[in-house]
Each structure stands twice: as C-alpha cells, then as structure tokens.
Amino acid sequence: ATRTKSADVERADSGIGQMPARKWRNRASETLSSLQAWEAHRPCTDCGERDLPVETDVQNCNQRRADLCEKCRKRRTERKESVLEFVNTEASYGEDLRIIKEEFYLPMQAAGLLSQEQLQGIFSNIQELIDLNENFLEILQEEIDQAFDQGDDDLMTVCIGEIFLEFVNMLPAFQTYCLQQSSSVNMLNALEKEKELLRIFLNVSQNDNTALRRMNLRSFLMAPLQRVTKYPLLLSRIIKATTEYHPDHGSLREAKSRIESHLEHINMKTKQEGNTWTLRSFRQDSKKKREVINIEMRETALKTVGWLREETRFVMEGSLQLAQPPDGQWVKKGSKTLKFQNMQVLLLVNMKRVSESSLESAEPGPVKDAVLVLIRDKNNGKFHLLREPLRLSNCIVSTDPDCDDTFELIEIRREAFVFRDSDRARTHHWFRQIRRYSRELGSWKKRRNALPNIMISTPHTRP
C-alpha cells in the first residue's frame, strides 16, 4: 500500500475531542466576558475614575468605550475655551497697543503736535510693551498651531503656565507703565487744555477714525493696566479646568502667584509715591509678601549692577548670616567666636541671550559676569546695600572640613567674608553655587597661586 503523507490526512473533528473543545470554548467565553467587564470599567485617562458612559457606534453596530468620563470631557472643553480666551484676548490687547502707536503716537510726532519729551511723558514705555506682546503672542500662537497639527484638538499639550514663566520679565515693564500712568494722564489733560491743535486732533480721531471704535486716547492708554490685572483671572480659569496631574498645573499656579505678587508690589509703590489710585487688590498671604520683598530686592540689585534685565538671571536669593573675621585664626577657634549678622544675599549672573524669541532662553548663553549683592535687612521701608557687589571673578570661595557649617569668600587684596545659613544643607548649596560661578570666571589657577595662605578646598573637604 502507498504510504500517505501526514500533510494529506484530513480530519473531520477538531483534533482535541469533544470534551476538551467544549471546555476551551467555555474558557474563551469566560475570558471574553472578563475582557468586556474590564472594558466596561476601564478608568478615565484623566482622573482614573471608572464610571464612564458606554457609547454605541451605529455604523458598526458595536459598543465602544470613551476614554474620558463625562466630568473630564466637560473639563477639557472648559480648558480649551480658557486657553483660547487667553490667546485671543492677548491678541486684542496687542491690537490696542498698535492703535496707540499708529493712530496717536506716530501722527502726533509727525505733525509736531508735541515734543519728544512730552510724547515720552504721555506714552511712557509703550514700545517696550508692544515688543513684549508680539513675542509673547507669537509663542502662544505657535503652540496652538502645533497642537492642532498634531491632532490635539483639546489643546492638552499647550502649557500656558510654562510659556508665561518664560516671559515673566514682561511684568517689570507693566510696572514701569503703571507707575507712570497717573502723571501721564495729568500731562495729557494739561496739554489738551493748552494746545488747541492737539485738542482738535483728538476730537477728530475719536469721531471720524473707525479704527478707534469711538474711544478716546485715555481709554486706550488704560489697556496695559486692564491687561495686567486680568492675567490672574485668566490663569485661574485655566487652573480650574486643568487636572492636577497635568504637567502644566504647577507652572500655572506659580505664574498666577508671580503676577499677583507683582500687582501687590505695584500697589505698594503707588502708595509710597502718594498716588491715590491702585490696581485691583489681592489677598496677601505670607508667600506673596515674601515674593513682594524679593521683587524689591531684585530691583535694588539690578539698579546697582546696571545690567540689562533680559540678560540677568537670579540664581539664588535669601537670608544668610555674615561675619567678617579680623584675622585667619577663626578657623582654629571655631565659628562660635564670630559675630554674625543677618543679611539678604542675591547671586546674580549676567548671561548672553542665545535666542531672541523669548526673554529667558531655555538654553542660556555663556556667563559674562557674576556678582554677590549684600543687602541689609529692610529699615525705614527701604533696602540699603552693605557695600558694592562682590564680583566673583575676583573672589575665591573655600571651605574647611572642621567648619562645615560655614564657607568663606575672599575678595583678592580686599576683604574676607564668612557665610552660613540656619540650615546646613542650604549652606552647602550656597557654597556650591557661588564656587561654581567663581571658577567659571577669571583665571582660577592664577587666583589660587596669588593667595597661598587662605583655605583652599582639598579632596578631603566637602564636595
């Protein structure tokens, strides 16, 4: 008989018998039921809840699960609307700024209605605000367009908080404008009474220029004040519609806190200058009060060093205890023999900007200079410098293993300072940051050899 190949044999049954086949089908049915049960309780991708509604696909006659619960769907819709409101109102604000320049400032300048000094008094730093708005709006619009291009219709990848913090240096520009607003309006009122041609120009512009929407110059000059006070409200709406697991949630809260602190600072400045008007008040908690103090100190430090704000980075700031030892024997006797005084210390770094698209580039440029500004605790409502800033290019920072709660900073051929923080870990952090920028500037080896008798960190000292 011819031997038949195994591949040619046909079988009528399944090959596993009736009983095993029935068990397999039952198990498969149970597995399918388990998968469907899990699918029915699959958690929401945003909040993790399991009470999602089941939707019916009419075309395929199949049931399918939504990835979001009803609450999160509504929240995403609210967040998208809040993000678009933020961007659209920023664009409208920018249009008002351009109207101020193109419909008032430039025509008045071309016609010689006012001198350059008078124009500066009325319009203040309007050009700076225009530049900031254009850069800010460009980045916002790019994020929106990129999200839509990637299929993110809910704009979940748009991080308003992070973008706002990148442009946080626009807040001092608002402060400059707001503080001059009272004097600007007074000057405009006086000049309008004095100059008939100016009065005629303003009346004709309001009535005949359709771009002005029948608004006068004073109304447009209020646009920056209205915009800066609206930021906290807009950010609050986005925060409310953003889940705490979203990567932008923390940045949104920080951005809101920063703008509120600046508004409180502006209010404080206006009161100090005797102005009766103030921006909308905000509840002051201890954190905001500290931030207001930090803003004042940064302004004092910037004014002292004379650097451009957009090229300055505040690496560290806070309270330190400072002592000036009369000789080098304090190390043997211990830091307890030193008399310390509380001091506000700011570490500033002057860096070249790599990109012109934002005020604070994500990739900082090379360090040009670094200083340590020492400010006495507030007295009579003002901060006062202890001395001129310490340039780290002329300093050596060192520590000793026997005094690991302090570090020493020596200015070549001048003075020596001993610093410490109430928290030892923070003292170490201050030491590492100051030493880092001190070594990046100047000739480190040359400065080391020039001072052979001072403490120099050895391999046995703190890293």
C-alpha positions, 0 to 999 in steps of 0.5 A: 500500500502507498504510504500517505503523507501526514500533510494529506490526512484530513480530519473531520473533528477538531483534533482535541475531542469533544470534551476538551473543545467544549471546555476551551470554548467555555474558557474563551467565553469566560475570558471574553466576558472578563475582557468586556467587564474590564472594558466596561470599567476601564478608568478615565485617562484623566482622573482614573475614575471608572464610571464612564458612559458606554457609547454605541457606534451605529455604523458598526453596530458595536459598543465602544468605550470613551476614554474620558468620563463625562466630568473630564470631557466637560473639563477639557472643553472648559480648558480649551475655551480658557486657553483660547480666551487667553490667546485671543484676548492677548491678541486684542490687547496687542491690537490696542497697543498698535492703535496707540502707536499708529493712530496717536503716537506716530501722527502726533510726532509727525505733525509736531503736535508735541515734543519728544519729551512730552510724547515720552511723558504721555506714552511712557514705555509703550514700545517696550510693551508692544515688543513684549506682546508680539513675542509673547503672542507669537509663542502662544500662537505657535503652540496652538498651531502645533497642537492642532497639527498634531491632532490635539484638538483639546489643546492638552499639550499647550502649557500656558503656565510654562510659556508665561514663566518664560516671559515673566520679565514682561511684568517689570515693564507693566510696572514701569507703565503703571507707575507712570500712568497717573502723571501721564494722564495729568500731562495729557489733560494739561496739554489738551487744555493748552494746545488747541491743535492737539485738542482738535486732533483728538476730537477728530480721531475719536469721531471720524477714525473707525479704527478707534471704535469711538474711544478716546486716547485715555481709554486706550492708554488704560489697556496695559493696566486692564491687561495686567490685572486680568492675567490672574483671572485668566490663569485661574480659569485655566487652573480650574479646568486643568487636572492636577496631574497635568504637567502644566498645573504647577507652572500655572499656579506659580505664574498666577502667584508671580503676577499677583505678587507683582500687582501687590508690589505695584500697589505698594509703590503707588502708595509710597509715591502718594498716588491715590489710585491702585490696581485691583487688590489681592489677598496677601498671604505670607508667600506673596509678601515674601515674593513682594520683598524679593521683587524689591530686592531684585530691583535694588540689585539690578539698579546697582549692577546696571545690567540689562534685565533680559540678560540677568538671571537670579540664581539664588536669593535669601537670608544668610548670616555674615561675619567678617573675621579680623584675622585667619585664626577663626578657623582654629577657634571655631565659628562660635567666636564670630559675630554674625549678622543677618543679611539678604544675599542675591547671586546674580549672573549676567548671561548672553541671550542665545535666542531672541524669541523669548526673554529667558532662553531655555538654553542660556548663553555663556556667563559674562559676569557674576556678582554677590549683592549684600543687602541689609535687612529692610529699615525705614521701608527701604533696602540699603546695600552693605557695600558694592557687589562682590564680583566673583571673578575676583573672589575665591570661595573655600571651605574647611572640613572642621567648619562645615557649617560655614564657607568663606569668600575672599575678595583678592587684596580686599576683604574676607567674608564668612557665610552660613545659613540656619540650615546646613544643607542650604549652606552647602548649596550656597557654597556650591553655587557661588564656587561654581560661578567663581571658577567659571570666571577669571583665571582660577589657577592664577587666583589660587597661586596669588593667595597661598595662605587662605583655605583652599578646598582639598579632596578631603573637604566637602564636595 
